[in-house]
Amino acid sequence: MIYKRVALIGLGLIAGSIALAAKRRGLAETVVGTARTAQTRETAQKIGLVDEVFETPEQAVKDADLVILCVPVGAMAAVAAQIGPHLKAGCVISDVGSVKQAVIDAVSPHLPDGVIFIPAHPLAGTEHSGPEAGFATLFDNRFCLLTPTDAAPVNEVARYRDFWEQMGAKVEQMDAEHHDRVLAVTSHVPHIIAYTMVGVADDLRRVTNSEVIKYSAAGFRDFTRIAASDPTMWRDVFLNNEAATLEILGRFTEELFALQRAIRKGDGELLFDYFTRTRAIRRGILDAGQDTDAPDFGRTRSD
Amino acid sequence: MIYKRVALIGLGLIAGSIALAAKRRGLAETVVGTARTAQTRETAQKIGLVDEVFETPEQAVKDADLVILCVPVGAMAAVAAQIGPHLKAGCVISDVGSVKQAVIDAVSPHLPDGVIFIPAHPLAGTEHSGPEAGFATLFDNRFCLLTPTDAAPVNEVARYRDFWEQMGAKVEQMDAEHHDRVLAVTSHVPHIIAYTMVGVADDLRRVTNSEVIKYSAAGFRDFTRIAASDPTMWRDVFLNNEAATLEILGRFTEELFALQRAIRKGDGELLFDYFTRTRAIRRGILDAGQDTDAPDFGRTRSD
């Protein structure tokens, strides 16, 4: 047991997986939770996701040794303001937001002295959401990035790190601004691009009936999974990591125009060299153990 | 048995899968093949991919009832010129190119009278290539699009259709120009975008060391798979489907700029509505049986 009482604010995919992963390894004596909608709370109750479901965040955080904010980035400030006065002295508060500097700015002002804030971002998820989407192995071998400020006691950071490691994650620390820049490249911009491509296809679908969906075998299909992610979460990511997202998008457009020009000019050599270079990167990801080498992702056919 | 003797020109992922799928169901008495490089020919021979491996396309097509060109789109014209004089009268010739109008333009002039050309495009593949990448179930439940011209006898089209259906594919017919437009949306433009994004990340990797690869869990990882596809094949696709690719890319850029503007202006409502709309499209793809609903693609962990 690492924390006696853990409170989860929000009961979606990530919170649900934390509850199940912590239970699996006995990391908490009690895990409680709350969610904004009655429907989510009822479902969580029904499936026994946590030991107790509370109606409000204030109730949920009472006596908790660890509080994790599992709400969209845009809701962090309001939740922090709500729970701030009810946090136990010396408790650890964390979050799972995909953006870190904006969360620190939103949450910190509402925390009383003596509460230890250790922002976190588990790089794990699926395109599904809601209390029934969680599973205990979600974090296995996935990275969890911690971005504690200098104010956080080293022993408390080590303890929280241990919590994530025992849930299966590989934990690393970095500063919040750096986190936001790296994630803009690896996650945020790929998402906005996938959303855009699916949007374009949607326009065309009206012309070509259902063909775009029907013949989506290669390429587009992978984009639709990315573009099926939770709309609220992603709206908040882009609004709260604006600078890094726009910077990387600028680079992306520049490169895209260069390839577009090569297509128009029939410059096969430029295209071939570019595609050869990007192919090597895939090898790096496989070597880093971040994906499966099985053909077609090791996909199990649904049909 | 549908064809007595089948000749495959090129022995990569698709050709290998055709050989294995045809054998599995006894669709051909003999399957022979040839490949440009001695190394591929030797590997194919060693693993027994086809009944006989020939050194040249001329030798391979001799007495064949069905010849399938499984070479990059850019190589089709040269191969057709080479084999044209050696094709058996009345034989069917097909291809598996991702672009159809350009292949028709490249191949048709080299075919003698009495030979029946039925262009095809199986919507199947993985990011792997080469003679050892093929497998017998690659086409199971995947679409194969035929784009025969009016000159092709109906009974011969039906027979070739049967060949693909018995290899597991769902076969549909359409005209070549329409095919090229639909595929630009579902496959070609998604690929150029994925290549671009991975290229951008590669530039940045030099700055942030290996972090881009390390933390590639969500979004970017899916792009790298797409961008790991065969460089020669994709160079030829873009050079040979230039018009449709550039048209769709134009639409894409237009939409991307609209979302970029929404991020800059902090227009959360526009982003939310857009992301909600694209999410629905994923549902359409699952309903069409084109992907698995298992979380994270049903990926098996490689670590």
Interface residues (C-beta under 8 A of the other chain):
Chain A: G74 L123 A124 G125 T126 E127 H128 A133 F135 D140 N141 R142 F143 L145 R181 V182 L183 V185 T186 S187 H188 V189 P190 H191 I192 I193 A194 Y195 T196 M197 V198 G199 V200 A201 D202 D203 L204 R205 T208 S210 E211 V212 I213 K214 Y215 S216 A217 A218 G219 F220 R221 D222 F223 T224 R225 I226 A227 A228 S229 P231 T232 W234 R235 D236 F238 L239 E242 T245 L246 I248 L249 R251 F252 T253 E255 L256 L259 Q260 I263 R264 G266 G268 L271 F272 Y274 F275 T276 R277 T278 R279 I281 R282 R283 G284 I285 L286 A288 G289 Q290 D291 T292 D293 A294 P295 D296 F297 G298 R299 T300 R301 S302 D303
Chain B: G74 L123 A124 G125 T126 E127 H128 A133 F135 D140 N141 R142 F143 L145 H178 R181 V182 L183 V185 T186 S187 H188 V189 P190 H191 I192 I193 A194 Y195 T196 M197 V198 G199 V200 A201 D202 D203 L204 R205 T208 S210 E211 V212 I213 K214 Y215 S216 A217 A218 G219 F220 R221 D222 F223 T224 R225 I226 A227 A228 S229 P231 T232 W234 R235 D236 F238 L239 E242 T245 L246 I248 L249 R251 F252 T253 E255 L256 L259 Q260 I263 R264 G266 G268 L271 F272 Y274 F275 T276 R277 T278 R279 I281 R282 R283 G284 I285 L286 A288 G289 Q290 D291 T292 D293 A294 P295 D296 F297 G298 R299 T300 R301 S302 D303
